[in-house]
Amino acid sequence: MEASPPRLFFAALTLLTALASGLEITSTGTTPIKMASGQSVKLECQFTLAPEDSGPLDIEWSLVAADNQNKDEVVILYSGDRVYEDYYKPMKGRVHFSSSDPKTGDASINLTGLKSSDSGTYQCKVKKAPGIGSKKMQLIVMVRPSKPRCYTEGSTEEGKNIVLRCTTAEGTKPMQYKWEKLTDSKLLPASAVLDPVEGTINVRNVSASASGTYRCVASNSVGTEECLLSLNVTPPPNTAGIVAGSIIAVLLILLIIAIVLFCLLRARNKRKYEKEICNEIREDVPPPKSRASTARSFTMGSQRSSLGSMSPSNLHEYALKTQYDKIPSSEEYERPPSHAPLAPPSAIRMAGPNLSRMGAIPVMTPAQNRDGSIV
């Protein structure tokens, strides 16, 4: 079957265009490449050369800037039969040519240990004068969800409103959350409202049947992670019991305070009573003898010793003499009777016989205490 003239025309035109363009990038595909962080990816860039492409081969991979104000960053370079890999510091040691000899027509590169910062538009440019060819491709590095955290918000008492929440610190959006109950009926509460984007379950008027273990699964296009939550719905507190307990506690505190005050007052009164008894005992103790009374006692003792050695005739003269010597002085008249010095009883007993010889008349003297009061 012969080809029609229009088809022959278009085939000839395509051949002339290919010969005129020379170098050509043969890799196809414009769909964005999605990869997970930590993985490796190969960015394809195969090319063909025309017979007239006789200049030196240069291959350049660059990360295109997001806006026109910034310049493109060269990632890796092949020029003069040498490879230069350390152009871009954030990718140092993580980018290599797939082929050991890019001159064979393979300018593809491998990126290892992908990071979220590696996301962007990459451009492969191949030049061999006079031919020039380039290709752009988009790389999206997605971060898998981190270990989510499950917790509750609000009171877990019966009749209250409660929120079960599931959140992740890392993960490329869009993120989806799924809740399920693992115990009992394995059904979520009838009043539960699930939000798969925010990862929450709102439960109104929660009941004891909602108690159990729940699981939350966080997922995106590159991975999943999960966490568990144990929910324990408690009955409402006994308000009457709390009030009664509070009253009893207050009464006990007041009783303790009263006992402490009673003990303090009793101890204070006891110390005061002991102090008064001590003062009364001190008032009953006689004052110390003065030097004058001591000297007088000494004089009377010496006189008694002298009287014992005298004869009866001399004793009469001595008695008359001592009567004139015992005239009281002005100080003795002024002294109260209770403070008059008394001779000790032994002196009186010793002087009694001698006084009877002198014709003295015995007189009975009332007994006295130490403070001078009559008994």
Secondary structure, 3 states (H helix, E strand, C coil): CCCCHHHHHHHHHHHHHHHHHCCEECCCCCCCEEEECCCCEEECCEEECCCCCCCCEEEEEEEECCCCCCCCEEEEEEECCEEECCCCHHHCCCEEECCCCHHHCECCEEECCCCHHHCEEEEEEEEECCEEEEEEEEEEEECCCCCCEEEEECCCECCCCEEEEEECCCCCCCCEEEEEECCCCCCCCCCEEEECCCCEEEECCCCHHHCEEEEEEEEECCEEEEEEEEECCECCCCHHHHHHHHHHHHHHHHHHHHHHHHHHHHHHHHHHHHHHHHHHHHHHCCCCCCHHHHHHHHHHHHHHHHHHCCCHHHHHHHHHHHHHHCCCCHHHHHCCHHHCCCCCHHHHHHHHHHHHHCCCCCCCCCCECCCCCEC
